[in-house]
Amino acid sequence: MSAVSDQELIVYADEREAIAVTNNKDFIPVARRLRLARVVYLRVKEAAAVEAMARALNWLDGNVLPDGMVLRVPLKAQVTVMTPLPW
């Protein structure tokens, strides 16, 4: 799926009720504007993705990420939920 757009990936995840996982910061504004799929944004370099994903899974184990929301997962700082953009 590397040849499809960010928007197409978000729609694909939404249609399958899946969570899209990315470390691409350009993906996030698109996801927040579309307000469709749930997205986990690993705000780390690829080398730290496994550790960040463990933090995301820990958060998801005790919380619900609503459709259209982005879970921002930095390496050390607090995990936060980003709401859809108003425009």
Secondary structure, 3 states (H helix, E strand, C coil): CCCCCHHHHHHHHHHCCCEEEECCCCHHHHHHHHCCCEEEEEECCHHHHHHHHHHHHHHHHHCCCCCCCEEEEECCCCCEEECCCCC
